[in-house]
Amino acid sequence: MIRMSDFISELSSSALSRWMGLAPWELVAQAPEIVTELLASLPSDEYEVVGNVAVHRTAVIESGAVLKGPLIVGAGCFVASGAYLRGGCWIAANCIFGPGAELKTSIVFSGTKLAHFNFVGDSILGAGVNLEAGSIVCNYRNERAEKEVRVRIGGQLHATGCDKFGALIGDHARIGANAVLAPGALIEPAFVVRRGQVFDDEV
């Protein structure tokens, strides 16, 4: 139905390649267990592991950042004071999480940036994605009694079987300041969501 490799070129060569046949919402639902499994095979000379949090020795974590496992932070990443990473996240190399950025139960590929004051929940972000200040990726349909997230494929809405799923964002997409992605967003590579825009595929 959805091939994540069409959105994310690094997937097939990443530590997550074993799970690339899953639908994106299935991968996100299993993220805590997958990250826990990957933690066990990390090279100790490259990562500092404390409990179920692993940080590459070249990453910079500022005082005041909150890291909750299971979590893997890759080489060359920068996590600013006030950033909050939680719920089972896998982060590739050279990513940036600015002050006030919150990442929950998500997969993030290399070079992606959450500028500041962002929320990204239950999502998969490709390489080189940029979220400007204040942009939000929602993960829950608060506005209706029936909470199952639906995605639009080929013009038709399809059930995911999940109550929480944010977005699959393709490589080099750009999400403008104060933009909001509603749950179930499928963002093509290099797509631009304009500043202040609400992107909702159910509408």
PyMOL commands that set and color helices and strands:
alter all, ss='L'
color gray80, all
select helices_A, chain A and resi 4-6+11-13+17-19+24-29+31-39
alter helices_A, ss='H'
color red, helices_A
select strands_A, chain A and resi 47-50+53-56+60-61+66-67+71-73+78-79+84-86+89-91+96-97+102-104+107-108+113-114+119-121+124-125+130-131+136-137+150-153+156-159+167-169+174-175+180-181+185-187+192-193+198-199
alter strands_A, ss='S'
color yellow, strands_A
deselect
rebuild
show_as cartoon
